[in-house]
Amino acid sequence: MKGMVLCYRLSIGLDLLLLCIFLISNHVEGFSTTPTTQAKQVKLANDATINNKPSTHIFSVPLKNPRPKPESFVDKFKELWNDPRPISAVLSDNDSSSVGQIDDEEIPYCIVSDEFNIDDEKFQILLYPRGRFVGSDTSIVGSSFIAGSASAYLRYLPKQYGDEVDIAWKLRLCGNTLDTKGTTTTTPLSIVTSGGLPKSNTTWSAAMTLCTELEGSESVGRTQDWGSSTWQANEVCNALGGLVAEGEITIFEKRQSESSFFTLPPRGAVGAVLSAARSTSGGRVFRAGEVIVPRVTPGFETELKALKGQFIYPGVDYRIMSMTDKDGSPIFSTDCIKNDSDKSKARLALRPCGWKLQQQLWKRDGVKDWPIEVEAGMLSNAATTRFNIDSAIPRITSAFQRDWKLYTLSLAIALTPIPLALFARNFVSFYAIPSASMEPTLLRGDVLVVEKLPGAYQRTKRGDIVLFNPPESLTKIITNNGSKLSSTSLFVKRIVGLPGDQNIRLDDEGNVEINGESAVGPDRTLCADEPLRLIDRQLREGNGKELKELGPSDVYVLGDCKAVSVDSRVWGALPKENVVGKPIARIWPLNRFKVNLD
């Protein structure tokens, strides 16, 4: 999580730096490919454009080799700088290039394909079998415990500084399997979401300007590599050794000398930011990969209402994942369409930026999957960019509307007198329920007030809800699933077993008996099952499915939803000294306000 936050902050920092530059300089005016299709001519961007006709090429490369270890200090520094994981994990005694083992084989943190040529440009596929944020871990990981997402990225390898290409691509990960007759078959692995259009269960797609690393700015659709965490880690890890990346790449335009530093007016990233910051509503040009921000525009209430009907809201950041003209042919920019009427009919595939935001909109509005396709004409008078000052108020307003509790609480804490803030920090906390493991008692999104005075365990009894620091066994499961914990991470469960309890047994239905009686608590079947039933595999190998007796310093905890709760059934007994707090009340939502939740 820290690595994710660091990566996000660095991205924001670059965007802010580029915006500052805008404000200061505002006064300055072994592989072969097969071509398969050619589209219509696009407008030349500048004198450094190399080609003006897009072409599509098929590629297929094996994914077998772990990323080579850096040999020079510069390469090592560059790898550390680009690694999204916490630097403590990367520099630990463990080998950060390995993220566990399966069937006695190491799982590399990153697998790279051989370089391959597309229209005289070099590319490479990067695969992170357990995601980009998983920490180093050399323990053996059973296949049933590998959860989370795997990530795959397309990387551009420019010949010289300032080279860049406007491309769209489709990517599939395929596993080779042997049937009973010994015949090898290639099967595409499933994905959670398809990125751009067309939607698919196996193919991820996107469009972006791929460029030199220092000329990247994701807000305007520029980066050296781009991809998604849309594959299932367990499927990818089980297919290691026979994985192939295949798909197609369409190159719309290639340019050279796109530098922010050696030309006036600047080009490259700074030039793109200048253009984005100066963009105005009304007939604006849209480019694939860029982030746009709808806003309320007087006189265009009809368009705004229609956009809301398609889940496109003012102040929300949306990325253009792909783009087609009115006839459905792929394009990279509406600037290639000369007729204004046809330009307004171009189709933009939009996706909210960030998984958290996507999930919020899924939950609130019932959107089953992104992207949403919208005509460019509906947005040309209502959309701006992150760098345009007109987007500031809509973005702030939208953030408060989506999660006003978080932002209001943050503001209140910032204004709290220091002595009171210090007391609250140490002995009282707010805790938002992040999962369904305590349903129906506590629902996802409920906000609790938690007291953390010393000796929390001494104030608890059987059946009480408690908050606790994760024991080592739980921490290991979370790490193996590709997630990270901060030093302040807490978990919430119900104490059902106390020191000295005997004959703890898990039956085939997932229920627990202690001392010959059913564990205390509510009916644990009053919640929705998790569709994949991943908990069943964890319970079969659980450390707490049968315990003869709890030790003098151990307790046994359960969630109120047995279908999804990863609790003592899976990771075993909880040391009582790990108990650090008890909920005083649920303060949100207001219609479910309650004191004494036990």
N, C-alpha and C positions, 0 to 999 in steps of 0.2 A: 504494500500500500504506500509506504514512504517513497519507494521508487516511482510509483505511478504519479504521486503528487509532485515529486521533483521533476519528472518528465513534463507534466502539465505546466508547472510553473516556468520551466525553461522555455516552453513553447509560447506561453503568454509573454514572458520577458522579451523574446525575439520580436513578437508582434508589437509590443510597446516600443521597443527600440526602433523598429521600422517606422512606426507612426511618428516618433520624435524626429526621425530623419526627414519625414514628409513635411512636418511643421517647419523645420529649419530651412528646408530647400524648396519651399512652396513658390519662391520667386523664380526658380529655374524652370524655363520651359523644357569440339568435334561434333558439330551439330549443323544441320541444314534446315532451312525454313522454306515453305512453299507458299507463294502468293496465291490468294484465293479470290479476292474481290478488289475492285477499285471503285471509289466513290467520286462525287463531283468535286470540282476545283474549289479550294478555300482561298480566302483573302490572304495575301502576303502580309506578315507582321512587320517586317523591316528589311533593310538591305542585306541582313545576314541570313535570311531564310535560304535553306538549301533546297528543299523540295516543296512542291505545292499540290501534290496529288496523294491523298491518303491511300494506303494499301494495307491489306490484312494478311497476316502470316500465321501459320499453325506451328506450335512448338510442342515438344515432349522431351522431358529430361528426367533422369533418375535422381532420387534423393537418398544418397547413401553416406556421404562423407561429412563427418563433424566439421564445424568451422575450425580452420587452422588456428593454432595458438599464435598470438603476435610475437614476432621475433625482436623487434626494435622497441625502444622506449616510446617513440612517437606512435607506433601502432598500438602499443599497450595503452597509452594515454587516450588515444582515439576510441579504443574499445570500451574503456571505462566511462568515457564521457557519453557514449551512445547507449550504454547498457542501462535500461530502465529500472533494474533491481537496486535495492539499497546497496551502497558501496561497501557496507560492512559484510554483506553476504558475498559479494564478488571477491573481496579481499580476505575472506575467512580461510582457515586452514584447509577446509574441504576444497576439492577441485570444482570451481564454479562452472566448468564446462560440462559437468555431469549433473543431472537432476534425478538420479535414482536408477534403479535396475528393475528389469522385468524379465523373467525366465533366465536369470543369470547374465543377461546382457545389459550393458549400460545404456541409459537413455541420454543422449547428448542434449545439452541446453539448446544448441542451434545446429541445424544441418543445412549445408549449402550445396546447391547444384553446381555443375560445371558452368562456366560462362558460355552463353550462346549468342549467336549473331542474328539480328533481325534488321534487314535493310541497312547493313553496314553499321549498326549500333549494337553495343553489347549489353546484355541483361543477365540477371542471375535470380534464382528463387531462394529465399531464406525460409526455413521451416523451424518453428519452435514447438516441438512435440507436446510440451506441457505448458505452453503459453510463454509470453515474454517476461512475466513478472514472478515466475516461480523461483524460489531461492535454491541455493546449492544444497543437495541432499544425496548422500551416497548410500542410503539405506535401500533394502530390497522393497519394491513396491508391488504388491499383488495386483493383478489386472482389475479385480473388483474394487480396488480402492483408488484407481486413477479416475478422477473426476475433473471437472473444469474444461477449459477450452484449449485447443491448439491453434497456433497462429501461423499464417503463411503470408509472405510479402514478396512483391516483385521489386527488384533493385535495378537501378540504371547505373551503368559504368561508363561515364563520359570519357572521351579521349583526351580532352583538355578542358581547362577551366572555362566556364561560360557556355559549354554545350548543353542543349536541352531539347526535349522532344515532347510534343503534345500527343498523348496516346490514350487509347481505351483498350482494356484487356479483360479476358475471361480466364478463370483459373479453376482447375479441378485437381484434387488429389486422388489418385487411384492406387488401390492396393492389389498386388499380384497374389493370387491364391491357386493352389493345386487342387483339382477335383479328384475323384476316386480313380479316374483313369490316368492320372498323372499329367493332365493337360493344364497349362497355365492360362488362367483367365484374369482379366483386368477389370476391377469393379470400382466405380467412383464412390468415394466416401461421402456420407450425407453431411449437409451443412445446416446451420440454424437459420440463417438468413442470407439472401443472395446479393446484398449490396445494391447494385443498380438493376436495370431492367435488361432483358426479360427476367422475371422471377424464376428460380430454379431450386430444386432440392439438392443439387450436387455441384452447381457452378456458381462461383462468386465473380462479380463483375464490377468494374469501376472505370473512371476516366480521370486523368490528372496530367499536369505538366511535370515530368520527371527531369531533374536538373542536377547541377553540382550541389553538393551538400550545403555549402555556405550560402547558396542562393535560394534556399528553401524557405517558404512561409506558407504553412498549411491553410491559413485563413484565406489566401488567394489561390489555393489549389496548386501549390508548388512544393515538391519534396523530392528527395533522392530515392526513397522507397516507400511503398504504400501497400497495405494489406488489411487483413481482418482476423479476429479471433472467433471464427465461425464454425470451425471443425471441432468434433468431440475428441478430447485428449485420449480417452481410452481406445477409440478406434484407430487413431493415428499411431499410438504407441504399439498397439498389437500388430500393426501393418509394417512396422519398421523393418528394413532390410529388403522390402519389395515395393517401396513407395515410388510413384512416378508423378511428377507434376506435368500436366498437359493443359492446353488451351489455345488461345489465339490472341494476337496483339495487332491492333490497328494503329499505324503511325499516321497522324494527320499532318504534322508539320515538324521540321527540324530546324534549329537555329544555332548559330555560333555567336561568340563574343557577347553573351548576355550577362554582363557584369554590373554589379551595383557600384563598383569602386573606380573604374577606369574610363567611364564615359560620362558626358554631360549632354543632355539630361541623363540621369542614371537609368540603366535598364535592369534586367534581372529582377531580383526580389524587390528592391527599392522602387524600381520602375513600376512593377505590378501593384505595389502598395499605393504609390502616388495615383495611379489610375483608379484604384478602388476607392481611395479617399475622396477623389474628385467626382466620382460617379454621381449622377443625379437621376431622380425619377423621370420617367418619360422617355420611352424608346431606348432604354439602356441596353448594353450588350451583356449577355450572359455567357460565361465560360464554364466548361465542365470542371469539376473539382473545387470550385470556389464556394465560400460560405456566404449565404445571403441572409438578411434579416428583414422580414416583412414588418411594416409599420403602418399605423393609421394615417391615411392621406385624405385630407378634405376633398370632397367631390368624387371619391372612389369607394363609397360605402357599399355599393352593390358588389364590386369585385372582392372587397374584404369579407363580406358575408358569404360569398361563394367559396372563398379560400377557407374560412372557418369550417364550412361544410365538408371540406376535404382534409381537415385536421392540420391546416396551416395557419398558425396564430402569430399575431404581432409580437415582436420582441424575442421570438424563439430563433435560435441559430439553426439553419438548415444547410446541408451540403448538397450540391448538385452532383449526384453520383454518375449519371449518364445523361445523354441528350440525343434526341432525334428530331428530324424535320417533320413537317406535317404528313409526309408519306411514310414515315417510319424508318428512314435511312439514318444511320448514326452520323452525328456531327459533333464537333468539339466546341464550336462557338456559334452563336446566332449571327455573328458578324459575317459569316459566309453566305448568309441568305440576303439577297439584294432587295427583294420585294418586301416592303414593310408589312403588308397583310400576311404574307407567308411567314415572316419572322415572328409575328405574334402567335402563330399557330405551332411554333416549335414546342416540343414536349420535354419538360424537365423532370427528371426522376429525383425527388427530394427525400432526404433522410435527416432526422434531427441529429445534431452533433452530440455524441456521448451516449453510452449505454444507459446511464442513469436517467437521462432525459427521455430516451426512447421508452424505457420501462414505465416512467411516470405517465406518459401519454397513452401507452398500451392500457394501463390500469384505469386511467380516468375516462378514456373515450372508447375503449374496446377495439383499438386498432390491432388487427391480427398480425400484420407484417408491414414493414417498410420495404422499399420506398413508395411514396405516393406520387403519381404522375400528374403534373399541372401544366397548363398551357402558359407559355412565356408571356403572352399578352395580359394575363391576369396579374402578373407580378411586375411588369415593366414600370408601372406607376406607383407601386406599393412596396418595392423591395430596395434595400440599400445594403451596404457591406459593414463588416465589423469596424472598419477604419473610418467610416463616415460618422461625423459627430451626431448626425440625426438619429443614429441607432442607439445612442447611449440611454436615453430615457425609456424607450420601449423595452430594451433589454433588462434594465433595472426593474421596471414595472412587472414584466413577465416573470422574473425570478421571484419576486415577492408573491405573485399570484400562485406560482407553482408550489412554493414551500415557504409561506410567510412565517411559519413558526420558527424555522431555522434562522432566517435572516433577522427577525424581530428579536429572538433570543440572543443572537450574536451582538446586535446593536445594544441591547440592554446590558449584557455583560461588559461591553466596552465602556459603558457609562457608569457602571457600578463603582462605588467608592472602594478603594484598595483593601481596607481591612475586611469589609464584607465579602469582597471577591475572594480573598485568601481563605476565609472560613468556608465559603461555598465550594471552593475548589478542593479543599481537603476533606470535607465532611458531608457535603450534599452535592448530588449530581443529578442531571437530567439524562435519561436513557431512553432512546427510541428503539422500539422493538423492530429488528431487521428481518425477521423470518416468521414462518408459520409454525414453528416448533412448539409454541405455547398456546395455540388456538384450541378451544374457543375462549379461554380465559383472557389471553392477551393477543390482540390482533396485530398484524404487521402495520407499523405506523403509529401504534399507541405510544404516548410519551409518559414516562414514569418519573416521579421524584423519588430519588434513592438516598437513604441515609447511610453514611459510611463511617460512623463513629467506631472507635476501636472496640474489639471484642464482639463483632457482629454474630459470630457463631453462637456465643453464649446466650444470645437473645432469640435463638431459633428453636423450633420444635418440629416434630414430624409433621409433614404436610405444608410447611411454610415455603413460600417462594423466596429464593435468594439469588443474589448476583455474586459471581465468583471469577477469579482469575483461572484461566485454563490450565489444567495439569499437563505434565509433559506428554502423556499419551494422546491427549486431545490436540495439543500443539503439533505433534508429529503428523496426525491425520490431516490437519488443515494444511500443513506445509506440503505433504504429499499430493494434495488436491490442487496445488498450484496457487494457493492464497498466502497472504502474509498477515501477521498480527502485529499491532503496535503494542507498546508497553502499557497502554491504558485500556486494552481490549478486555471487555467483560462479557460473560455469558449469563443467561438467566434460565433456571430450571426450578423444579420443586423437589425438596428433600423428602424421600420416601423411606430411606434406610438409615439407621443410626449405628454408631459403634457397638459391636457385639451382636448385631442381628445375624441370624443364621439361615442356611438353606435358601439362598437367593437363586431363583431359577427362572429362565426365560422359556415360555412355551412356544409352540409353533405359530401361534397367532400374534406373537410380539408382546404378549402380556407378561408381567413380572409378578412372581409370588415371593414374599418375604416372611419367614417364620411360619410357613404353611398357609398364609393368607394373601389375598390380592393386595398389591401396593395401594396405599392411600392416594386420594386425588379424584378428580372428576372422571367421567366417562371419556376414555381416550380414543374413542372412535368418532367423535363429533367434529371431525375436520376432514377436509378433502385430501384424497390420496395424491401423492406425487406421481405423475403419469408413468415415469420410467421405473418407479419402485426401486430406486437405487439403495434405499435403506435395507432392503431384504438381503442384498449381497453383503452389506456391512455387518448385519446382525449374524449372519452365518459364521463370520470370522471374528465376532466380537469378543472383547476381553471380559465383559461382564455378564455373559449369558448364563454362567453358573459359578457361584461363589459359595464356598462352604461357610465362611464367617467373615464379617467385616472387622477390620482391625480397630484398635482403640482410637485411632486418629482418622478413621475413614467414614465417609457417608456415601449414600447411594442416591443419585438424582435422576429424575425423569422429566421429559417434556410432557405437556398435556396433550400433544398430538403424536401418537405413536407411529403414524404413517410417515412422518418426515423428521422427527427429532433424533439428532445424533447425541446420545446421552450416555449414561453409565452402562447401558446395555452394550454399547459399542466400545467405549474406551475405558470402562472399568470404574473402580471406586474413585471418589474425589477426596483428597486430603482436606480435613475440615479447616485447616488454616488458610485454605484458598478462598473461603467464604469471606467476602469483604463488605457486603451491603445487603439491605432489605428494602423493598419498595414501600414507600409511605403511601403513595396515592397515584392513581392514573389521572393526569390533568388534561389529556387530549386523546380523542376528540371530546368536546364539551358535553355532548349528549351521552357520553359513557364515563363521565367523571365519577370516580369511586375512591373511597378510602378503605384500607384493609382489604387487600386483594386476595388474601389467602382463603 
